[in-house]
Amino acid sequence: MQVTVLGAGIIGVSTAWHLLQRGHDVTLVDRQPNAALETSFANAAQISVSYCEPWANKDAPLKTLKWMFSDESPLLFRPQLDWAQWRWGLQFLAQCNDKAFVRNVAQLVALGAYSHAALKDVVADTGIEYNRLERGIAHYYTDQKSFDGAADAAAVMQRFGVQRRVVSRDELLAIEPALRSFGDRIVGGTYTQSDESGDARVFTQKLAALCAQRGAQLLFGHDIEKLESDGQEVRQIRVRNRNTGMASVLKADAYVVACGAYTTPLLKSVNVNVPIYPGKGYSATLPLLQPERAPTVSMLDDQMKCAVSRLGNHLRVAGTIELGGFDLALDTPLARTRCEMLVRRIEEVFPGVADTRTPEENGNPQFWCGLRPATPTNIPLIGRTKLRKLWINAGHGTLGWTHGAGSGKAIAELINGEQPAMNFGFQGSGTRTRTYASASVPRLQTKSSVRS
């Protein structure tokens, strides 16, 4: 079968790899000159199966309203004259209750466990190196009230086979000694040993190169101009080479749209509507000045709602979400404020460990922003669309790296006529309920709350 995959981030490249593994001919298309140069470029670097809670919870509406008045808020809603934003917001509010939260966690953990196993298989098969650290993820708290709620959150995750445990401050400092200089402000934390971290961009680009070696056609530097449909089936896709201006037509037996946040406008052109909205996230990558004092356990900072991961001789800090359309500017006052907030937190928690000087001070923090493709539930859309030959693999929010390998494997299996062995509500599957339990996740009857 000939399959065209649109989008070469971690989701699209993983999809291409698993299709090749099953003997299909693959064409991979992306507008950038290489893989992973957009949302997969500089994310938080965490494989966080155990820390996958959706944004929507019973406390989210009030917090979001309060955070609207601070440029440093973790989740900033920036109202636009955009019906898609408001519709997404209403769907998000509908998920802000305990019943929906638990249902959505079950789906995210199922996909996460399946994906982590798939990632391990790919690494074992390929030997790809990507600054991987299998040291777990620790979540530290500086507020006693927030920490008091950590046990309840851990209990929810434990219901689905996730071994997240609550730890005291002393236990946390033993797990990650790099926190000791900040230890007097920490009241406790949680820790999961099974999670890990690594560079998504490096992994994705190396996997794309292996796809090419296995015969995939990589059409990098090509804009996707049009999906051509007769209303029942996608017949072909028009693309244009950015360097030469030459247009061409791609025909295939199946087309997979894995374009992150840009999936929504692309599918809308053929009357397929999906609830994916962009959430602008930021990161800073800082050179280490004192590697011996830098953390090796990936971490979550509860107060700032940011993640910190060691990537070789650099420290990556990532966080914050803005719901304000397709804005990718890094040179605005708001963007600068949010980037500097992340860097300032690193200096607070790990003083003197990384080079946190601003560019004006001759430092070199590498600021970055990307658009997280979020659904109201945070559950990605994987499976068939209403048009024949057209598939979707998008909507992974902040968990693209965590869910990438498994999402690629799952849709390759679906296209191949197989049933992925996990309890997950795939798109276009009729009931959208699956009773195939992951090895590490108890079976739970659920209905996906995503509606296209």
Summary of the structure (lengths in Angstrom):
residues: 452
radius of gyration: 21.0
end to end distance: 27.1
largest distance: 64.5
contacts: 1634
relative contact order: 0.21
helix: 35%
strand: 25%
